[in-house]
Amino acid sequence: MNTEIDADLLQYIHFDRNSFKLYMNNDNDPVDSSQYNIKWSTDNTNFKEWSENDNFRSFLLSGNKNNPINLSPGESCYITYNVTVKPEAFAKLHTDSINAFNRFIAHADNVDEQSKFAGGFEAWNSISNIKTYEWNGKQVEKTATTSSKTETMSGDRFIYENKAIQKDSTSNTSFTIPEGSYKYTVETNKTLNDFNVNEVTMTDTLTSKHMKYVGYMKVEALKAEMNSQELQWDEASQNYKLQPTYNAVETKWVKIDDHKTFSLKPSELGWTDKNYAYRFTYYAKPDNLDAFTETKVKNKFTLEGVVKKGDGTFKFKQEDVSKETTLTIKGNLNLHANKQSWYYKEPNKDSNTWTNGELYWVVDIGGAQINKGMEFRDLIKTGDGITNSILREGSLVGIYKGTLPEGKNISDYKDIEDLKNNSGLAPIDDKFNSQLNGTNELLLTAKENIGLGNEKVYMIIKSEPSELPSPTNNRDTKTYKNSIYIKEDGEYVSEIPAEKTLYTSPKILKELGQVFKYDGTKVTTLQIGADKKNNGDADPSKIDTKLLVNSKGVFSKGVFISWAFKVNYDGQLSGDYDVIDDIPDGMEFSYVRVKWHGDEYDASQVTSKTIDNPGSGWEFRENNSTNDNGNSEHTIYYVSKDKKQTMIRLGEFVSKSIRDNNSVDVQVVCRVTDPQVLLGAQPSDFINKVTLQKNGKDIATSSSQVPVKLNKTDKNIVKEIAKKNGQKLEFEINTNQLGQTLPTNDNGGLTLVDKLDDNLRLDTTSVKVYKNNNEEVTGCVIAYQDKTLEIRSIPNDIPIKIKYTATVNMKPGDSVNIANTAYWKGYSENGGDTVLESYSYSVSGTIGASSVVNFKLTKLDQNNLDKVLKGATFQIEKCTFDEYGKMATSDKMDLTTGDDGTIAQNLQYDTLYKITETKAPDGYVLNKEPIYIFDVNKAKDSDVDTITQYLKTEDLRVRYQEENFSLGVTNHKGEITVVKKFINDAAGKLTKPVSGTYRFGLYDDPNKLEKPLQPPKTITYSANDNPDKSVKFENLELDKTYYVYELDDQDKPITDTSKEVTINTMNYQVVYKNETKNTDTSSAQNGETIVVTNKSRTKILPSTGSVGTLIYRLLGATLVVASLICLSNINKNNRKEKRRKR
C-alpha cells in the first residue's frame, strides 16, 4: 500500500487476511492456502507472521518449502485480496475521498532483479479512488425569484439573535420569500450515518454589504438509506461510490431574517444523539439595488468542532471542509465603464522622460452615480504577444466630466489639447485621490458621490511603451494592453481591457521579395526576401517571367530586384488610394502587378482602377497574371514618361482592425542598371520608396533598402586559362553570360581591360572576340600598350568570349607566379576576375625536323590590333658579347613590312638577334626601342642568364625550342595627353580633386568649335581618388597643331581663362598649360601634354571629404548679417536719442 500513509492512518486501512486467494493457470478453483505462505510487514522490509496488534503496510506471498510456486513458459498465476478502509480514515483526513495506492512486485529466483522494480523482475501499480462521503456541500441558484411566495412552517421554530439560538415564541406558521431572492442549499455530514456532528458549530456568512438573509431557514435532519453495501464504480467521476438515499426524518426552522451570518449546532435545535446528515435551505436578497452597479456575493459555510464515531473523536477546523459559492448580482446604479486606446504621441527629441513616446488611454464612465469610495484600478497587462508599457508620475493626464457634442467620441479628437480646448468637458481631478503603485497600477478613488445623470466621466491615462516596433522591420508590430477594474463592496467586480497596436508601417509597408537573375528561361534567386516557400527556401515562382519578357521598352535579361508594397497592413483604410513608387537610381522599371489579397473577403474585392486625368506625364499600362492566391488578376497602373515612377490606384478598401489579412500586396520588379554593380562588381544600396495618397494628399510613406553585390559566379567577367601548351598559355574571358544589356563605360561603348603581369608577354596577333556560339565578332577595337590590353566597342547585349595567347617569360622547369586580371574600363580591378597561378612547364630534349627558326614579325596599330601596317623597315642584327660583356653586331639585314604587315626570315637557334625599327609606317610615330630575341635549342642554357645580365633592362624575348617564332610589334599615330588638376584656395595649397566627371574636347581650329574632332574624353573622380589623372587623344596627325578645351555643363568648350564658368554645377576658372613647352596655352602637337587646372575663385569648394571651410563661409555670412542688424539697431537708437533731445 501507499508508503506515504502514515502509521497513525494505517489503523483505519488494513488488509483483510481472510480474503487472500491464489489462482494458477486460469484455474477457477483457488490453490489450497496450506500450499503457500503469507507474511506481513509494517515497513516493507521485515516480514513476519500475522499479528492483530500490528498495522501492516505490505505482505509477501510465496510457496512453502514443499510446494514452491513454479511457473513454466506459458503458465501464470494471480492473487486476489481485499483492503478495508474504515470510515475513520475519512474523518482523520478531513476528506470526502481517499486514493488507495497499491503496488504489487513479483520476484523469482531465476530472474534477474531490477532496481526500478524494487528488487523484483516486474511490478504493477493500482490506484483506487473511494468517495462515499460528503462532509460539506453547498450550492446557490444563480437566478433570483421572479415573484414573492409564501413558505408554510411546521415543526419547531427558533430565532437566531445576538449570535445565539433561541426558541421562537411567536405564533408564526408561515413567512414570505420576496421577489428577487436567491436560494441557497447546504448539505453536511452525508457520511452514511457513521458520524455524529451535533456538537459541531456550523457557520454561514454573506460577504457583500448589499446582501442579507430573508425569513426563516429550513433545517432538515437526513438519514441515509443504503441501496447496496458494495462499492460501485462511477465512470463519470472515476470513483468507487456507494449510492445511498438521504431522506428527511425531521424538519425545524430558524429565523435569520436581516442577518448576514449565522452559527448553530444541531444540538441547539434538539438533535443530540443521532448520526444525522443535515440540509439547510435559506434565501438572501440584496437590500438596495439602487446602491450599486454590480456586486460579488461570496457565501461560505464552515464546520468547526469535534466529530464523533463511537468512542472515536476527530477535530475539524473551520477551513478543513469549508465550501463557498460566488454570485454576481447586477444593481440599478447602472454604472458602466468602457476602456479604449486613443492615440500614440511620438517622443520629443530632447526629452529625458517618455523617451519611447506616450500611449493615451481613455476610461469612459456612464450611469447614475459614482459612489464615494468607489475605486478604479488602471492596470497594465502583459502576456503572450503583449509588450509591456509603463505607468509613471504624470500618467494621470486628467479626469473630465460632461457631455460630448452629439455624434462625437473621444477618438474624434486629435489629442489631449484638442479635447481640452474643443470638447466642453470640465476637469474634476480634485474629486479623486490618485495612487501610483509601481509601474503597472494606478488607483483612482472617488472622494465623494458624483452624480452623472446624462453626463459622463472621462479618465485620460498615458503609459510609456517599454519597447517600440523595430524601425528596420517594416512588418514589426508591438501590442500593448491596459485594463480598468471597478471596485465595489470590497471586490473588483469587472474588468474592461483595451489594446493598442503600434506598427512600423501601418498604412503601407515596403519589403524585399527577392533579388534574382534571369537568363531568358530561368529565374535564379540571389538574395532571399519575403518570397519564400513554407520551408523557408527561396520561391522563384513568385516572379512572373511572362511579364518580364513582355514589359514595354525594357530588357528581360539581367539582375533584378522584386519588391512588394503592402497596402492597409493595419486593416483600417477605407475607400480608394493611390500609391506612387519611386524607381531607385541605377535601376530600370520592369513591371507592376497586384500580387496577393488578404484572407478577408473585403480584401479579395480590392482591385486596381483607372485614374481619370492622371496628367500628361503618365502613360497607361495594364497586364494579366495569376496572383499568389491562385486567381486571375488584371492590373492597371501608370508609368511616368521618364520611367522613374509608377502609380497604381487600389480601390474599395473596407476598414477592419485586422492586421495583414485585410491588406493587398503589389509587386514591383526593377532591373539593375547601375554600372558600379554590373561593371564594377561593387556593392550598392537600392532604396525603393512608396508614397500612399488619398485625394492627392500624402498619407504615409515606406521604403526598403536592398544592398546588392554580385558574387564571383554572378560577375559579368569570368577569366580562366583555357589551354596550357608549354611556354604558351591560352586565356579565355567570358563576359555577360546572362546576355543582358550592360551599361556602357567608354563614350557610349563598352571597353574591357586586361592587365598582364611582367611574366607574361601577349601575342598581339592572337586576340580574338567571339559570340557565345564561337562566331567571331567584328567591329571591336583592340589596343595594347604597356602590358595592358583594351578591347573597345564590345557588344553590350550578348554573351561575349575573348581569347588570346601569352608567352610565359621563364625557363623550363622553373616555377613562376603569373597574374592576369580582366575588368571593365573605368572600374576597379577588384570588380573583375584574376587568374593567379604558380606555373611551370617542360620541353622535350630535341627539336623538330627544322634546324632553323622560322621568324615572323607582324606590324600592328597599337590602338587597333586588327590593323596591320605596311612600310615599316626593321634592321635585324646578330649579336655577340665578349668576355667583358661588350656587345658586337654582325650580319645586318633591313626588311620592310609588306601589305600584310609582316616580314619573315629564317634565323638560327641559340643566337641573339637585335631588331630595331628604322622607319615607321606613314603617319605613325617611330618606335626606336630595340627588341632582342633568343630561341634556345637546349632544355637548359646558362647563356640566357648571361644575356639577361648584359642586356639589363632591354626588351628581351626568349623562347625555348620555338620552331615558329612570331613577334608582334606596334606603332601608334600622334597622341596628346591631358592631365587634370585642381586649386581650391588662393594660396594654391589645396589641390584635392573634387568628385565628378570632367570632359575634354579636341579641336584643330580655335575659331571653329562647333563640334570636337573626336568624342570627348572623360576623367572621373570619386572620394579619395589619386590627385592627378590623365587621358589621351589618339590617332592624331604627327605635325598638326590641336587645341584641347574642357567642356562646361552645356558641353561648350571653355576658351576664356579669365572668366568663371560652371562645371558640374560648381564655379571654376579654367586655365591651360602646355607642360611639354612650358607655355600657358591649350594648343599641342603629338607627344605633348596639356595640364587643365580648375581654380576655385572662392575660399573652398565642397570637395570630397571636406566641408570644414564651407562652414566658416556660412558662419562668416551669418556674422555679416548680424553686424548689419546691430548697425540698424544703433541707427534707430541714435535717431530716438536725437528726437528726445529736440
Secondary structure, DSSP 8 states (H G I E B T S, - for coil): --TTS-TTGGGGEEEEEEEEEEEETT-SS---GGGEEEEEESSSSS-B---TT----EEEEEE-SSS-----TT--EEEEEEEEE-HHHHHHHT-SEEEEEEEEEE--TTS---GGGTTSSEEEEEEEEEE--EEEEEEE-SS--SS-EEEE--S-EEEEETTEEEE--S---EEEE-TT-EEEEEEEEESTT--B-TTSEEEEEE--TTEEEEEEEEEEEEEEE-S-SS-EEETTTTEEE---EEEEEEEEEEE-TT-SEEEE-GGGGT--S---EEEEEEEEEES-GGG-SEEEEEEEEEEEEEEEETTEEEEE-TTTS-EEEEEEEE-SS--EEEEEEEEEE---TT-SSSTT-EEEEEEEEESSEE-TT-EEEEEEE-BTTB--EE--TT-EEEEEEE---TT--GGGSSSHHHHHHHS--EE-GGGEEEEEETTTEEEEEESS-EE-TT-EEEEEEEEEESS---TT-TT-EEEEEEEEEEEETTEEEEEEEEEEEEESSSSEEEEEEEEEEE-SS-EEEEEESS-B-TTS-B-GGGS-HHHHHH-TTS-SSEEEEEEEEEE-TTS---EEEEEEEE--TTEEEEEEEEEEE-SSHHHHT-EEE--SS--TTEEEEEEEEE-TTSSEEEEEEEEETTSSEEEEEEEEE-----TTTT-EEEEEEEEE--HHHHTT---EEEEEEEEEEETTEEEEEEEEEEEE---GGGSSEEEEEEEEETTEEEEEEEE-TT-------BTTB--EEEEE-TTEEE-TT--EEEETTS-B--S-EEEEETTEEEEES--SSS-EEEEEEEEE-S-TT--EEEEEEEEETTS-GGGSEEEEEEE-----SS--S-SEEEEEEEEEETTEEEEE----EEEEEEEEE-TT--EEEEEEEEEE--TTSEEEEEEETT-EEEEEEEE--TTS------EEEEEE-SSS-THHHHHHHHHTTSEEEEEES-SEEEEEEEE--EEEEEEEEEE-STTS------SEEEEEEEES-TT--SS-SS--EEEEE-TT--S-EEEEEEEE-TT--EEEEEB-TTS-B---TTSEEEETTEEEEEEEEETTTTBS-SEE-TT-EEEEEEE-SSS----TT--HHHHHHHHHHHHHHHHHHHHHHHHHHHHHHHHHH-
